[in-house]
């Protein structure tokens, strides 16, 4: 009788879990159907939520990028302060890292903006004569061939007419529309500025309370999960943090070195061959180099155009230098600085950038490599664990 009662309990428990599994499966199927059917509404809701959380995204990103130098400064300041003032080291470190960031941004803008304005003015003045010189050069080399001369003349006349029509039919209405929408533009600018200011305030709070937030997150993990699961989760988060900090820190250092090398080259060529805009070109090359894989080529295009206006020969020299610099950065400097943080081959770097660029656009290009490095490491460890379980580790040899 007692055995029958236990049998009935096991049977009822089995029926209960089977029913619960069926109900959850049906609920997930209905939820999936609802998500697919209401995809546009969900996308709009997601955009609205991202708009609301934009200041927190800005603040979190700034705090994450600054937390490593902030921790470094706090350690140095704490060591220098007397014992009774050591508690103030965190606040002083936050103030110091923010002031240093503002100083760096100010110096970059102060170097770049004047040269950028001079370059725009120089381009506006130099382009028409250069076009005329190019036309005369082409016609001179086509002397004796009236058919080709007429063809070239007609081509340039067609381009000139197209530009005139474009200015009349497209540019002026566009400018009129921009003037009509100036209120919207000003509103958008104020919205962006508001988000940046709020983001900066949030960044300060996050930097000042980063240790407290870390303790709260750790307490939450151990309160919800079993100790073994919580330990595994914290290990994974530590690995993710190490990968991201190592990648972005190494990439910023790598880009700074590349920009410095470019500046030294341009400075030497200024005296040798009359290079212009050395600071602007070096900043363009250094900043775009932060973009993995495609950055050097993206930065080389506007920089080469700036040089091309003054001297085609100098432009060719610069392009040859950029190719050499890219090879040095891609094969020597970059792997040296990023080997410990990423550990991906060139194929997987390109795959990660392409995949995340398609999913998230420009943000995906920036974060694609470290995110894919984390996914790659998780898959690698999962495969190794499976091979250990089946005693097949020799497959990897």
Buried (B, 14 or more C-beta within 10 A) or exposed (E): EEEEEEEEEEEEEEEEEEEEEEEEEEEEEEEEEEEEEEEEEEEEEEEEEEEEEBBBEBBBEBBBBBBBBBBEBBEEBBEEBEEEEEEEBBBBBBBBBBEBBEEEEEEBEEBBEEBBEEBEEBEEEEEEEBEEEEBEEBBEEBEEEEEBBEEBBEEBEEEEEEEEEEEEEEEEEEEEEEEEEEEEEEEEEEEEEEBBEBBBEBBBEBBBBBEEEEEEEBEEBBEEBEEEEBEEBBEBBEBBEBBBBBBBBBBBEBBBBBBEBBBEBBBEBEEEEEBBBBBBBBBBBBBBBBBBBEBBEBBBEBBBEBBBBBBEEBBEBBBEBBEEBBEEBBEEBBEEBBEEBBBBEEEBBBBBBBBBBEEBEEEBBBBBBBBBBBEBBEEEEEEEEEBEEEEEEEEEE
